[in-house]
Amino acid sequence: MAIEYNPIIVTNGLVGYWDAANTRSYSGSGNTWYDLTANGNNLTLTNSPTFNSSGYFSTGSTGYFTGAGSASIPTGNSSYTMLLFARLSTWADYRGFMSVGDFLVNNQSSALRTSTSTLGNMIHYWWGNDLSVSNNNGNIQNNQWFYVGASFDGTTRRVYSNTVLVASDTPTSHNVTSNTIQLAKTYSTEYLQGDISLAQIYNRALTAQEVLQNYNSTKKRYGL
């Protein structure tokens, strides 16, 4: 596995890793954001997100990143973790962070986006079986980088905000039938409309301590 920038991040189960600050992931030009694992889950820049040499992309109104995803990406009812660093100038409804799978059929996606204009409020949904976050215990702020994500261990689903566990439940019937990956977008027009720096997908549910480890290994570059 080729990972250069953060050697102390958790690598056990890491199946997709995109880091705009690593020149092996993005050289500064071109239309591909390369996966730093050996799985080849490379993503295509769509609708012209722009690269900033400080190590992030600005997506504009409709920019995002997408790829078919390899067999390494968790599907069915498999365990997973999805995490990313992003920044929004204004927290608003329907800002998409990340998704795997298809939409329009119940339980066939794993998607995370904002849910209201109240800071920190977001929703992790499988197209149905929604898990809503109605607090800002992770202390997300406008114009500041934040680390959000979700995990599922086969029984319990969790949402993290700046490493804080902000919601959990025990849903059933998950059956993702597509490996399609989207970063900075979920369903339809649910675009991030902000900045994104890195994202990670695991084929298992990370522990809270592992989520904290990833955050701590990277947070200094964001002034956190």
Secondary structure as UniProt FT lines:
FT   TURN            7..8
FT   TURN            12..13
FT   STRAND          14..19
FT   TURN            20..21
FT   TURN            23..25
FT   STRAND          32..33
FT   TURN            38..39
FT   STRAND          43..46
FT   STRAND          50..52
FT   TURN            53..55
FT   STRAND          56..58
FT   TURN            60..62
FT   STRAND          64..67
FT   TURN            71..72
FT   STRAND          80..87
FT   TURN            93..94
FT   STRAND          96..101
FT   TURN            106..107
FT   STRAND          109..114
FT   TURN            119..120
FT   STRAND          122..125
FT   STRAND          131..133
FT   TURN            137..138
FT   TURN            142..143
FT   STRAND          146..152
FT   STRAND          157..161
FT   TURN            162..163
FT   STRAND          164..169
FT   STRAND          181..183
FT   TURN            188..189
FT   STRAND          195..202
FT   HELIX           208..218
FT   HELIX           219..222
//
